[in-house]
């Protein structure tokens, strides 16, 4: 079904504020929910509202997110999210990194004791809208086994890179998990009673499966086999070990109701004007865009983030949402 973006935002806002999330923070979270659906990443949107409510009720997720300063020195800030909402912690941390990049050319925000922050590209876009380059790393609950192993130890660990572009063109934003598919897609398939493609995951016995329930109990397949598994470790080092959060299999899924999730995030923001004047940067960016597009053989070539950008511009009023998820979030009101 299709639902107006306004209705989805207002439902999300009401659900969150009903459960003691401050309105200014609820607006950030609700905006990420709408963005997820508008950009074609609905697995990170409304389907998680019920999980947030359960997590808050369990006492293992703060409804109000206070980003406390651990230390700040030069371009680097280390912060503690106090087990609050990942979206709020990420938004505030990117704000701080942008401010530091204006002064130092680079701003780095490290966040510990957080939760899943939804769609990484939302925060890359937050930086590109301020003409800044962003590098984003976050770890997640165990889903991928070390290459050659059998027990999931590392998360699908999303990474995102954002590059601003001239006005009225799509920013270049690469947002990806280090697995062949985001785990949220498997959870959504399970909720909707659908199969998943072979090649996404293995069952608990290590066999390929199209059953989302067995996939969740088993392990995800990394992109590029050992290369993706290696990248999962690197993101865990940056977002988990370095930030002081859970790492090496210690992060808990968002829907764990008897413990803190303890995700970690690392945000790096670069100011391109410290490297060259903005006109030169835009000129070179346009050159890259034209060169890539001219390489077309059969189908139109899309740069990273271009499809999401196109979806946002196409769906200005409404977004898609499954009937099941719509009924579920209405029940939360």
GUDOBA-870341 format. One line per field, with one value per residue: x, y, z of N, C-alpha, C in turn. Coordinates in Angstrom, 1 decimal, m for minus. Each point is the difference from the previous one (the first is absolute). Last residue first. Layout:
n_x <- X,...
n_y <- Y,...
n_z <- Z,...
ca_x <- X,...
ca_y <- Y,...
ca_z <- Z,...
c_x <- X,...
c_y <- Y,...
c_z <- Z,...
//
This chain:
n_x <- m0.2,1.9,m2.0,0.9,3.7,m0.6,m2.3,2.5,2.8,m1.8,m0.9,4.1,2.5,2.1,m0.7,m1.1,0.3,3.6,2.6,3.0,4.3,2.5,2.0,4.1,3.9,1.7,2.5,4.5,4.0,4.5,0.1,m1.6,m1.1,m2.9,m0.3,2.4,4.7,3.0,3.0,m0.4,m1.0,3.7,2.2,m2.0,0.4,4.1,0.8,m1.9,2.3,3.4,m1.2,m1.0,3.5,1.8,m2.1,0.7,5.1,3.8,1.5,m2.6,m4.7,m3.0,m1.3,m1.7,m1.3,m1.3,m1.7,m1.7,m2.6,m2.5,m3.4,m2.9,m4.4,m2.6,m3.4,m3.9,m2.9,1.3,m0.1,3.4,4.6,5.0,5.7,4.4,3.4,4.0,m0.7,m2.6,1.4,3.3,2.5,2.8,m1.5,m3.7,m0.2,4.0,0.9,m3.0,0.2,3.0,m1.3,m2.6,2.1,1.7,m3.0,m0.8,3.0,m0.1,m3.9,m2.8,m4.1,m2.7,m3.9,m2.8,m2.4,m3.5,m4.5,m2.6,m1.4,m3.7,m4.1,m1.3,0.4,2.2,5.4,5.1,3.4,2.1,m2.4,m3.4,m1.7,1.0,m0.2,m0.6,m0.7,m4.7,m4.6,m4.6,m5.5,m4.7,m3.4,0.2,3.2,4.3,2.6,2.2,4.2,3.6,1.9,3.0,4.7,2.9,3.0,4.0,3.6,2.0,m3.0,m1.3,m0.4,2.0,m0.6,0.5,m3.6,m3.1,m1.9,m1.3,3.6,5.0,2.6,2.4,0.7,0.5,m0.2,m0.5,m1.1,m1.5,m0.7,m1.6,1.7,2.9,0.7,m2.2,1.4,2.7,5.2,3.0,0.0,m3.1,m5.1,m4.8,m3.4,m0.3,m0.7,1.8,2.8,2.0,2.0,1.0,1.7,m0.5,0.3,m2.3,m3.3,m4.5,m3.0,2.0,m0.2,m3.8,m0.5,1.7,m2.6,m3.5,1.2,0.0,m4.3,m1.5,1.7,1.2,2.0,3.7,4.6,4.3,2.8,3.2,1.8,3.0,1.6,3.2,1.6,0.2,m3.8,m4.2,m1.2,m2.3,m4.8,m2.2,m0.5,m3.6,m4.2,m0.7,m1.4,m4.6,m2.8,0.2,m2.3,m4.6,m1.4,0.3,m2.2,1.1,3.5,4.0,3.6,5.2,5.0,4.6,2.9,4.0,2.9,2.6,m0.7,m3.6,m3.2,m3.8,m5.4,m5.4,m5.3,m5.2,m5.5,m4.9,m2.6,2.9,1.1,m0.3,m4.1,m4.4,m2.9,1.8,0.3,m3.9,m1.3,2.4,m1.2,m3.6,0.9,2.0,m1.7,m0.1,4.4,3.7,m0.9,m1.1,2.4,m0.4,m0.9,m3.6,m0.6,2.9,m0.6,m3.1,1.5,2.8,m2.1,m1.6,3.0,0.9,m3.2,m0.2,2.5,m1.8,m3.4,0.9,m1.2,m2.9,m3.9,m3.3,2.0,1.0,m3.5,m1.5,2.4,m0.5,m3.7,0.2,2.4,m2.2,m3.2,1.6,1.2,m3.6,m1.4,m1.2,0.4
n_y <- 3.0,m3.8,m2.5,1.2,m1.9,m4.2,m0.3,0.9,m3.3,m3.4,0.9,2.2,4.1,4.6,5.4,5.7,4.7,0.8,m3.3,0.1,1.3,m3.0,m3.7,0.6,m0.2,m4.3,m2.0,1.3,m1.4,m1.8,m0.2,m1.9,m1.0,m2.2,m3.5,m2.2,1.3,4.2,3.6,4.8,1.7,0.9,4.1,4.0,1.0,1.8,4.5,3.0,0.9,3.1,4.5,1.5,1.3,4.2,3.7,0.9,0.4,m2.9,m2.6,1.1,0.2,m3.7,m2.4,m4.4,m3.9,m5.0,m3.7,m4.9,m3.5,m4.6,m3.3,m2.6,m1.8,m1.4,m3.3,m2.9,m0.1,0.1,1.2,2.1,m2.9,m0.5,m0.2,m1.8,m2.1,2.4,4.8,4.8,4.7,3.7,1.8,m2.7,m4.5,m0.2,1.9,m1.0,m4.6,m2.5,0.3,m2.9,m4.5,m1.0,m0.5,m4.2,m3.0,0.6,m2.0,m4.7,m0.9,2.8,1.9,m2.8,m2.9,m1.7,m3.4,m2.7,0.4,2.7,m2.1,m2.8,2.0,1.3,m3.2,m2.0,m2.2,m3.3,m2.2,m0.8,m0.8,3.0,2.6,3.8,4.3,2.8,m2.6,m1.9,2.5,0.6,m0.2,1.1,1.9,4.1,0.8,m1.5,2.7,3.6,m0.7,m0.1,4.0,2.3,m0.8,1.1,m1.9,m1.9,1.5,3.6,4.6,5.1,5.0,4.7,4.7,5.1,3.9,2.5,4.5,4.7,3.2,m1.7,m3.4,m3.3,m4.6,m4.6,m5.5,m4.5,m5.3,m4.4,m5.0,m4.6,m2.8,m3.7,m4.4,m5.4,m5.1,m3.3,0.7,1.6,5.1,2.5,1.1,2.8,2.2,3.0,5.1,4.9,5.2,4.4,4.8,4.1,4.9,4.7,5.6,5.0,3.9,0.1,m3.4,m4.3,m2.3,m2.5,m4.1,m3.9,m2.1,m2.8,m4.3,m4.1,m2.3,m2.1,m0.3,m3.5,0.4,1.3,0.8,2.6,3.1,4.2,3.7,4.0,3.7,3.7,3.9,3.5,2.9,m1.5,m4.3,m0.8,0.1,m3.8,m3.6,0.1,m1.4,m4.6,m2.2,0.0,m3.1,m4.4,m1.3,m0.7,m4.1,m4.0,m0.4,m1.0,m1.1,2.7,2.4,2.1,1.9,3.0,3.0,3.1,3.2,2.5,m2.0,m1.9,m4.0,m2.1,1.5,m1.1,m0.2,m1.9,m1.4,m2.5,m3.8,m4.5,m5.3,m4.2,m0.9,m1.7,2.5,2.0,m2.7,m0.8,3.2,0.0,m3.1,1.0,2.7,m1.3,m0.4,4.0,0.9,m2.3,m2.8,2.3,2.6,2.9,4.9,1.8,m2.1,1.2,4.3,0.7,m0.8,3.2,3.7,m0.6,0.6,4.3,2.0,m1.0,2.5,3.9,m0.7,m3.5,m4.8,m3.3,m2.6,2.0,2.2,m2.5,m0.9,3.5,1.2,m2.6,0.8,3.6,m0.4,m2.2,2.5,2.9,m1.6,m3.1,m4.7,m5.0,m5.7
n_z <- 18.4,m2.5,m3.7,m4.5,m2.2,m2.0,m4.1,m3.9,m1.7,m2.8,m4.6,m2.8,m2.6,m3.2,m1.2,m1.4,m1.5,m3.2,m3.4,m3.6,1.3,2.7,m2.3,m2.2,2.5,0.8,m3.4,m0.5,2.7,m2.0,m5.2,m4.9,m5.5,m4.3,m3.9,m3.5,m0.1,2.8,2.0,0.9,4.4,3.0,m0.5,1.7,4.6,1.6,m0.6,3.0,4.0,m0.1,0.5,4.4,2.8,m0.6,1.9,4.6,1.6,2.4,3.7,3.8,m0.8,0.6,4.7,3.2,4.1,2.7,4.1,2.7,4.0,2.9,3.6,3.5,2.2,4.7,2.8,0.3,m4.0,m5.6,m4.8,m2.7,m0.1,1.9,0.7,0.6,m3.1,m1.5,1.7,2.6,1.7,m0.3,m4.0,m2.9,m1.0,m3.0,m4.4,m2.7,m0.5,m2.5,m4.7,m2.1,m0.7,m3.7,m4.1,m1.3,m2.0,m4.6,m3.0,m0.8,m3.0,m3.0,2.4,3.8,2.7,4.6,3.7,3.4,1.5,m2.8,m4.0,0.0,m0.6,m4.4,m4.4,m3.8,0.0,0.3,3.6,4.5,4.4,1.6,m4.4,m3.8,m4.0,m4.0,m4.0,m1.8,1.0,2.7,1.7,2.9,3.4,2.8,3.5,m1.1,m2.8,1.9,2.0,m2.9,m1.4,2.9,0.1,m4.4,m3.9,m1.6,3.6,2.5,m0.5,m1.6,m2.9,m2.7,m3.0,m2.7,m1.8,m3.6,m2.4,0.2,2.0,0.8,2.9,4.3,2.9,3.7,2.1,3.7,2.5,3.7,2.2,1.5,4.2,3.0,1.6,m1.2,m1.3,m2.4,m2.9,m3.4,m0.7,3.5,0.9,0.7,2.4,5.2,1.5,m1.1,m1.3,m3.0,m2.8,m4.1,m2.6,m3.5,m1.9,m1.2,m0.7,1.7,m0.9,0.3,4.2,1.2,m2.3,1.8,3.1,m1.5,m1.6,2.6,2.5,4.6,4.6,4.5,4.7,4.3,2.4,m1.8,m4.1,m2.6,m4.0,m2.9,m4.3,m3.3,m1.8,3.5,1.4,m1.5,1.4,4.1,0.1,m1.5,2.9,3.1,m1.5,m0.2,3.8,1.1,m2.2,1.5,3.9,m0.5,m1.8,2.7,5.0,5.0,3.5,1.0,m2.8,m0.5,m2.4,m2.0,m4.0,m3.0,m2.3,3.7,4.3,4.1,3.0,2.1,m0.5,m1.1,m1.7,0.7,m0.9,1.6,0.8,1.3,0.7,2.3,2.7,m1.7,m2.8,m3.9,m3.7,m2.6,m3.2,m4.1,m3.3,m2.8,m3.8,m4.4,m4.6,m2.8,m2.5,m2.6,m3.7,m4.2,m3.9,m4.0,0.3,2.7,4.2,3.6,1.9,3.5,4.4,2.1,2.1,4.4,3.5,1.5,2.7,4.6,3.0,1.8,3.3,4.0,2.1,2.3,m1.5,m2.8,m3.6,m4.0,m3.0,m2.7,m3.9,m3.9,m2.6,m2.9,m4.1,m3.5,m2.4,m3.4,m4.2,m2.4,m2.2,m2.8,m0.9
ca_x <- m0.5,0.8,m0.3,m1.3,0.3,0.9,m0.9,m0.9,0.8,0.3,m1.2,m0.8,0.1,m0.6,1.0,m0.3,m1.2,0.0,m1.0,m1.2,m0.6,m0.4,m1.2,m1.1,m0.2,m0.7,m1.3,m0.8,m1.0,m0.5,1.0,m0.4,0.9,0.5,m0.9,m1.4,m0.1,m1.1,0.5,0.4,m1.3,m0.7,0.9,m0.2,m1.3,m0.2,0.8,m0.8,m1.1,0.6,0.4,m1.2,m0.5,0.9,m0.3,m1.2,m1.2,m0.1,0.8,1.3,0.6,0.7,m0.3,1.1,m0.5,1.0,m0.3,1.1,0.1,1.0,0.6,1.3,0.5,0.3,1.4,0.6,m0.8,0.3,m1.2,m0.9,m1.0,m1.3,m1.2,m0.6,m1.2,0.3,0.7,0.1,m1.3,m0.3,m1.0,0.6,1.2,m0.2,m1.2,m0.2,1.2,m0.2,m1.0,0.5,0.9,m0.9,m0.5,1.0,0.2,m1.1,0.2,0.9,0.5,1.4,0.3,0.7,1.1,m0.1,1.0,1.3,0.6,0.2,1.1,1.2,0.1,0.5,m0.9,m0.9,m1.4,m0.7,m0.6,0.9,0.9,0.9,m0.7,0.1,0.3,0.0,1.2,1.2,0.8,1.1,1.3,0.6,m0.2,m1.0,m1.2,m0.6,m0.6,m1.2,m1.0,m0.3,m0.8,m1.4,m0.8,m0.2,m1.2,m0.7,m0.6,1.1,0.5,0.0,m0.5,0.0,m0.1,0.5,1.3,0.0,0.5,m0.9,m1.4,m0.7,0.1,m1.0,0.8,m0.8,0.9,m0.6,1.0,m0.2,0.9,m0.1,m1.2,0.0,0.7,m0.1,m0.8,m1.4,m0.7,0.6,0.1,1.4,1.1,0.9,m0.8,0.6,0.0,m1.3,0.0,m0.8,0.2,m0.8,0.3,m0.2,0.2,1.0,1.2,0.8,m0.9,0.1,1.3,0.0,m0.7,0.9,1.0,m0.7,0.0,1.3,0.7,m0.9,m0.4,m0.1,m0.9,m1.1,m1.2,m0.1,m1.2,0.0,m0.9,m0.2,m0.7,m0.5,0.0,1.2,1.2,0.1,0.6,1.5,0.6,m0.1,1.1,1.3,0.0,0.4,1.4,0.8,m0.3,0.7,1.4,0.3,m0.3,1.1,m0.3,m1.1,m0.9,m0.8,m1.4,m0.7,m1.3,m0.4,m0.9,m0.6,m1.0,0.2,1.3,0.1,1.1,1.0,1.4,1.0,1.3,0.9,1.4,0.6,m0.9,m0.5,0.2,1.3,1.0,0.8,m0.8,m0.2,1.4,0.3,m0.9,0.4,1.2,m0.4,m0.7,0.8,0.0,m1.1,m0.9,0.6,0.4,m1.1,0.6,0.0,1.2,0.0,m1.0,0.3,1.0,m0.5,m0.9,0.8,0.5,m1.1,m0.2,1.1,m0.1,m0.9,0.7,1.0,m0.5,m0.2,1.1,0.9,0.8,m0.9,m0.3,1.2,0.4,m0.9,0.2,1.3,m0.2,m0.8,0.8,1.0,m0.6,m0.5,1.2,0.6,m0.4,0.7,m0.8
ca_y <- 1.3,0.6,m0.7,0.6,1.3,m0.2,m0.4,1.1,1.0,m0.5,0.1,m1.2,m0.7,m1.3,m1.1,m1.3,0.0,1.2,m0.2,m0.5,1.1,1.1,m0.4,0.0,1.4,0.5,m0.6,0.7,0.9,m0.3,0.2,0.8,m0.2,1.2,0.6,m0.4,m0.9,m0.8,m1.4,m0.3,m0.2,m1.3,m1.1,m0.1,m0.5,m1.5,m0.8,0.0,m0.9,m1.3,m0.2,m0.3,m1.3,m1.1,0.0,m0.8,0.9,0.9,m0.7,0.0,1.3,m0.1,1.2,0.8,1.0,0.9,0.9,0.9,0.6,1.2,0.3,0.4,m0.4,1.2,0.6,m0.2,0.8,m0.7,m0.6,1.1,0.5,m0.8,0.8,0.5,m0.9,m1.4,m0.4,m1.5,m0.7,m0.4,0.9,1.4,0.0,m0.7,0.5,1.5,0.6,m0.3,0.9,1.4,0.1,m0.1,1.4,0.8,m0.4,0.5,1.5,0.3,m1.1,m0.3,0.4,1.3,m0.1,0.7,1.0,m0.4,m0.9,0.8,0.9,m0.8,m0.4,1.1,0.2,1.1,m0.1,1.2,m0.2,0.4,m1.1,m0.3,m0.4,m1.4,m0.5,1.0,0.8,m0.8,m0.7,0.8,m0.6,m0.1,m1.3,0.0,0.6,m0.9,m1.1,0.5,0.1,m1.4,m0.6,0.5,m1.0,0.5,0.7,0.0,m1.2,m0.8,m0.9,m1.4,m0.5,m1.5,m0.7,m1.4,m0.2,m0.9,m1.3,m0.7,0.1,1.2,0.3,1.0,1.0,1.0,1.1,0.9,1.1,1.0,1.2,0.4,0.4,1.4,0.8,1.4,0.8,m0.4,m0.3,m1.3,m0.9,0.3,m0.8,m0.5,m0.6,m1.1,m1.3,m0.5,m1.5,m0.4,m1.4,m0.5,m1.4,m0.8,m1.4,m0.8,0.0,1.1,1.2,0.5,0.6,1.2,1.1,0.5,0.8,1.2,1.0,0.8,0.1,0.1,1.4,0.1,m1.1,0.5,m0.3,m1.3,m0.1,m1.4,m0.2,m1.4,m0.2,m1.4,m0.7,m0.8,0.6,1.4,0.0,m0.2,1.2,1.0,m0.2,0.4,1.4,0.6,m0.3,1.0,1.3,0.2,0.0,1.3,1.1,0.1,m0.2,0.6,m1.0,m0.5,0.2,m1.1,0.2,m1.4,0.0,m1.2,m0.4,0.4,0.5,0.7,0.8,m0.7,0.1,0.6,m0.3,1.1,m0.3,1.3,0.8,1.2,1.1,m0.1,0.7,m1.0,m0.6,1.0,0.2,m1.2,0.1,1.1,m0.4,m1.0,0.8,0.0,m1.3,m0.2,1.0,0.8,m0.9,m0.2,m0.8,m1.4,m0.3,0.8,m0.4,m1.4,m0.1,0.4,m1.1,m1.1,0.4,m0.1,m1.4,m0.5,0.5,m0.8,m1.2,0.4,0.3,1.5,0.6,0.9,m0.8,m0.8,0.9,0.2,m1.3,m0.2,1.0,m0.3,m1.2,0.3,0.8,m0.8,m0.9,0.8,0.2,1.4,0.8,1.3,1.2
ca_z <- 0.4,1.0,1.3,0.4,0.6,1.2,1.1,0.3,0.8,1.3,0.8,0.0,1.3,0.1,0.0,0.6,0.9,0.9,1.0,m0.6,m0.8,0.8,0.7,m1.0,m0.3,1.2,0.1,m1.0,0.6,1.3,1.0,1.2,1.1,0.6,1.0,m0.3,m1.1,m0.2,m0.1,m1.4,m0.8,0.3,m0.5,m1.5,m0.4,0.4,m0.9,m1.2,0.2,0.0,m1.4,m0.8,0.5,m0.6,m1.4,m0.2,0.1,m1.2,m1.1,0.5,m0.3,m1.3,m0.7,m0.6,m0.9,m0.5,m1.0,m0.2,m1.3,m0.1,m1.3,0.1,m1.3,m0.9,0.1,1.3,1.0,1.2,0.6,0.5,m0.9,0.0,m0.3,1.2,0.3,0.0,m1.2,m0.2,m0.1,1.3,0.6,0.1,0.8,1.3,0.6,0.0,0.7,1.5,0.5,0.0,1.2,1.2,0.2,0.5,1.3,0.8,0.0,1.0,0.8,m0.4,m1.4,m0.2,m0.9,m1.3,m0.2,m0.5,1.0,1.2,m0.3,0.1,1.4,0.8,1.1,m0.4,0.3,m0.6,m1.4,m1.1,m0.4,1.1,1.2,0.3,1.4,1.0,m0.1,0.3,m1.1,m0.3,m0.2,m1.4,m0.4,m1.0,0.5,1.0,m0.8,m0.7,1.1,0.4,m1.1,0.1,0.8,1.3,0.2,m1.3,m0.4,m0.5,1.0,m0.2,1.2,0.0,1.3,m0.1,0.7,1.1,m0.4,m0.9,0.2,m0.3,m1.4,m0.5,m0.7,m0.6,m0.4,m1.0,m0.3,m1.1,0.2,m1.4,m0.6,m0.4,1.0,m0.2,0.9,m0.1,1.2,0.4,m1.1,m0.6,0.6,m1.0,m1.1,m0.8,0.7,0.3,0.1,1.2,0.4,1.1,0.1,1.3,m0.4,0.7,m0.8,0.5,m0.1,m1.4,m0.2,0.9,m0.6,m1.0,0.6,0.5,m1.0,0.1,m1.3,m1.2,m0.4,m1.4,m0.6,m0.8,0.8,0.7,0.9,0.4,1.1,0.3,1.3,0.3,m1.3,m0.2,0.6,m0.5,m1.4,0.2,0.7,m1.0,m0.9,0.7,0.2,m1.4,m0.2,0.8,m0.5,m1.3,0.2,0.7,m1.0,m0.9,m1.4,m0.5,m0.4,1.2,m0.2,0.6,0.7,0.4,1.1,0.4,m1.0,m1.4,m0.2,m1.2,m0.2,0.8,m0.5,0.9,m0.6,0.4,m0.3,m0.3,m1.0,0.6,m1.0,m0.6,0.8,0.7,1.1,1.0,0.6,0.9,1.1,0.9,0.6,1.0,1.1,1.2,0.6,0.9,0.3,1.1,1.0,1.0,1.0,m0.5,m0.8,m1.2,m1.0,m0.4,m1.0,m1.3,m0.4,m0.5,m1.3,m1.0,m0.2,m0.7,m1.4,m0.7,m0.3,m1.0,m1.4,m0.1,m0.8,0.7,0.8,1.0,1.1,0.8,0.6,1.1,1.1,0.6,0.7,1.2,0.9,0.5,0.9,1.2,0.9,m0.2,1.2,0.0,0.0
c_x <- m0.8,m0.5,0.8,m0.4,m1.2,0.3,0.8,m0.9,m0.9,0.7,0.2,m1.3,m0.9,0.2,m0.7,1.2,m0.2,m1.1,0.0,m1.1,m1.3,m0.7,m0.6,m1.3,m1.2,m0.4,m0.8,m1.4,m1.0,m0.9,m0.5,1.2,m0.5,0.9,0.7,m1.0,m1.5,0.0,m1.2,0.5,0.3,m1.2,m0.7,0.8,m0.2,m1.3,m0.2,0.8,m0.9,m1.1,0.5,0.4,m1.2,m0.6,0.8,m0.3,m1.2,m1.2,0.1,1.0,1.4,0.7,0.8,m0.6,1.2,m0.6,1.2,m0.3,1.2,m0.1,1.0,0.7,1.5,0.6,0.1,1.4,0.6,m0.6,0.3,m1.2,m0.9,m0.9,m1.2,m1.2,m0.8,m1.1,0.3,0.7,0.2,m1.3,m0.2,m0.9,0.4,1.2,m0.2,m1.2,m0.3,1.1,m0.2,m1.0,0.5,0.9,m0.9,m0.4,1.1,0.2,m1.0,0.2,1.0,0.7,1.5,0.2,0.6,1.3,m0.2,0.9,1.4,0.7,0.4,1.2,1.3,0.2,0.5,m1.1,m0.8,m1.5,m0.7,m0.4,1.0,1.0,1.0,m0.8,0.1,0.5,0.1,1.2,1.1,0.8,1.1,1.3,0.6,m0.2,m1.1,m1.4,m0.6,m0.7,m1.3,m1.1,m0.5,m0.9,m1.4,m0.8,m0.1,m1.3,m0.7,m0.5,1.1,0.3,m0.1,m0.3,m0.1,0.1,0.4,1.4,0.1,0.6,m0.8,m1.5,m0.7,0.3,m1.0,0.8,m0.9,1.1,m0.7,1.1,m0.1,0.7,0.0,m1.3,0.0,0.7,m0.1,m1.0,m1.5,m0.7,0.7,0.2,1.4,1.1,0.9,m1.0,0.5,0.1,m1.4,0.1,m0.8,0.2,m0.6,0.4,m0.1,0.1,1.2,1.3,0.7,m0.8,0.1,1.3,0.0,m0.6,1.1,1.1,m0.7,0.0,1.2,0.9,m0.8,m0.5,0.1,m0.9,m1.3,m1.4,0.0,m1.2,0.0,m0.8,m0.3,m0.6,m0.5,0.2,1.3,1.2,0.2,0.7,1.5,0.6,0.1,1.1,1.3,0.0,0.4,1.5,0.8,m0.2,0.8,1.5,0.3,m0.2,1.3,m0.2,m1.4,m1.1,m0.9,m1.5,m0.6,m1.2,m0.4,m0.9,m0.8,m1.2,0.2,1.4,0.0,1.3,0.9,1.4,1.1,1.4,0.9,1.5,0.6,m1.0,m0.6,0.2,1.4,1.0,0.9,m0.6,m0.1,1.4,0.3,m0.9,0.5,1.2,m0.4,m0.6,0.7,m0.1,m1.1,m1.0,0.5,0.3,m1.0,0.6,0.1,1.2,0.1,m1.0,0.3,1.0,m0.6,m0.9,0.9,0.5,m1.1,m0.2,1.2,m0.1,m0.9,0.8,1.1,m0.4,m0.3,1.2,1.3,0.9,m0.9,m0.3,1.2,0.4,m0.9,0.2,1.3,m0.3,m0.8,0.8,1.0,m0.6,m0.4,1.2,0.6,m0.6,0.9
c_y <- m0.1,1.4,0.7,m0.5,0.7,1.4,m0.1,m0.3,1.1,1.1,m0.5,0.1,m1.2,m0.6,m1.3,m1.0,m1.3,0.0,1.2,m0.1,m0.5,1.1,1.2,m0.4,0.1,1.5,0.5,m0.6,0.6,1.0,m0.4,0.1,0.9,m0.4,1.2,0.8,m0.3,m0.9,m1.0,m1.4,m0.3,m0.2,m1.4,m1.2,m0.2,m0.4,m1.5,m0.9,m0.2,m1.1,m1.4,m0.3,m0.3,m1.4,m1.1,m0.1,m0.8,0.9,0.9,m0.7,0.1,1.3,0.1,1.2,0.8,1.0,0.9,0.9,0.9,0.6,1.2,0.2,0.4,m0.5,1.2,0.5,m0.3,0.8,m0.8,m0.6,1.1,0.6,m0.9,0.9,0.5,m0.9,m1.5,m0.3,m1.5,m0.7,m0.4,0.9,1.4,0.1,m0.7,0.4,1.5,0.6,m0.3,1.0,1.4,0.2,0.1,1.4,0.9,m0.3,0.7,1.5,0.5,m1.0,m0.4,0.2,1.3,m0.2,0.7,1.1,m0.4,m0.9,0.8,0.9,m0.8,m0.4,1.1,0.3,1.2,m0.2,1.2,m0.2,0.4,m1.1,m0.4,m0.4,m1.5,m0.5,1.1,0.9,m0.8,m0.7,1.0,m0.8,m0.3,m1.4,m0.1,0.5,m1.0,m1.2,0.4,0.1,m1.4,m0.5,0.5,m0.9,0.5,0.7,0.1,m1.4,m0.8,m0.8,m1.5,m0.4,m1.5,m0.6,m1.5,m0.1,m0.9,m1.3,m0.7,0.0,1.3,0.3,1.0,1.1,1.0,1.1,0.9,1.0,1.0,1.4,0.2,0.4,1.5,0.8,1.4,0.8,m0.4,m0.5,m1.3,m1.0,0.5,m0.8,m0.7,m0.6,m1.1,m1.4,m0.5,m1.5,m0.3,m1.5,m0.5,m1.4,m0.8,m1.4,m0.7,0.1,1.2,1.3,0.6,0.8,1.2,1.2,0.4,0.9,1.3,1.1,0.9,0.0,0.0,1.4,0.2,m1.2,0.5,m0.2,m1.5,m0.2,m1.5,m0.1,m1.5,0.1,m1.4,m0.6,m0.7,0.6,1.4,0.1,m0.1,1.3,1.0,m0.2,0.5,1.5,0.6,m0.1,1.0,1.4,0.3,0.1,1.4,1.2,0.2,m0.3,0.6,m1.0,m0.5,0.2,m1.3,0.2,m1.5,0.2,m1.2,m0.4,0.3,0.6,0.7,0.8,m0.7,0.0,0.7,m0.4,1.2,m0.2,1.3,0.7,1.2,0.9,0.0,0.7,m1.0,m0.6,1.0,0.2,m1.1,0.1,1.1,m0.5,m0.9,0.8,m0.1,m1.4,m0.4,1.0,0.7,m1.0,m0.2,m0.9,m1.5,m0.4,0.8,m0.5,m1.4,m0.1,0.3,m1.2,m1.1,0.4,m0.2,m1.4,m0.5,0.5,m0.9,m1.2,0.4,0.4,1.5,0.4,0.8,m0.8,m0.6,0.9,0.3,m1.3,m0.3,0.9,m0.3,m1.2,0.2,0.7,m0.9,m1.0,0.7,0.1,1.4,0.8,1.2
c_z <- 1.3,0.6,1.2,1.4,0.4,0.6,1.3,1.2,0.4,0.9,1.5,0.9,m0.1,1.4,0.1,m0.1,0.7,1.0,1.0,1.0,m0.7,m0.8,0.9,0.7,m0.9,m0.2,1.2,0.0,m1.0,0.6,1.3,0.9,1.2,1.2,0.6,0.9,m0.4,m1.3,m0.3,m0.2,m1.5,m0.8,0.3,m0.5,m1.5,m0.4,0.3,m1.1,m1.2,0.2,m0.2,m1.5,m0.9,0.4,m0.7,m1.5,m0.5,0.1,m1.2,m1.0,0.7,m0.3,m1.3,m0.7,m0.5,m1.0,m0.4,m1.2,0.0,m1.4,0.1,m1.4,m0.1,m1.3,m0.9,0.2,1.4,1.2,1.3,0.7,0.6,m1.0,0.0,m0.3,1.2,0.5,0.1,m1.3,0.0,0.2,1.5,0.8,0.3,0.9,1.4,0.8,0.1,0.8,1.5,0.5,0.1,1.2,1.2,0.3,0.7,1.5,0.9,0.1,1.1,0.9,m0.3,m1.5,m0.3,m0.8,m1.3,m0.2,m0.5,1.1,1.3,m0.2,0.2,1.4,0.9,1.0,m0.6,0.3,m0.5,m1.4,m1.1,m0.2,1.1,1.2,0.0,1.3,1.0,m0.2,0.6,m1.1,m0.3,0.1,m1.4,m0.6,m1.1,0.4,1.0,m0.8,m0.6,1.0,0.4,m1.1,0.2,0.8,1.4,0.1,m1.4,m0.3,m0.6,1.3,m0.1,1.4,m0.2,1.4,m0.2,0.7,1.2,m0.6,m1.1,0.2,m0.2,m1.5,m0.6,m0.6,m0.8,m0.3,m1.0,m0.1,m1.2,m0.2,m1.5,m0.6,m0.3,1.1,m0.3,0.9,m0.2,1.3,0.4,m1.1,m0.6,0.7,m1.0,m1.1,m0.9,0.6,0.4,0.0,1.2,0.2,1.3,m0.2,1.3,m0.5,0.6,m0.8,0.6,m0.2,m1.4,m0.2,0.8,m0.7,m0.9,0.6,0.5,m1.0,0.0,m1.2,m1.3,m0.5,m1.5,m0.4,m0.7,0.7,0.5,1.0,0.3,1.3,0.2,1.4,0.2,m1.4,m0.4,0.6,m0.5,m1.4,0.1,0.5,m1.1,m1.0,0.6,0.1,m1.3,m0.2,0.8,m0.5,m1.2,0.3,0.6,m1.0,m0.9,m1.5,m0.4,m0.3,1.1,m0.3,0.4,0.9,0.3,1.2,0.5,m0.8,m1.5,m0.1,m1.4,m0.1,0.9,m0.5,0.9,m0.5,0.3,m0.2,m0.3,m1.0,0.6,m1.2,m0.6,0.9,0.8,1.2,1.1,0.7,1.0,1.3,1.0,0.8,1.2,1.2,1.3,0.6,1.0,0.5,1.3,1.1,1.2,1.0,m0.4,m0.9,m1.3,m1.0,m0.5,m1.1,m1.4,m0.5,m0.6,m1.4,m1.1,m0.4,m0.8,m1.5,m0.9,m0.4,m0.9,m1.4,m0.1,m0.8,0.5,0.9,1.1,1.2,0.9,0.8,1.2,1.2,0.8,0.8,1.3,1.1,0.7,1.0,1.2,1.0,m0.2,1.2,0.0
//
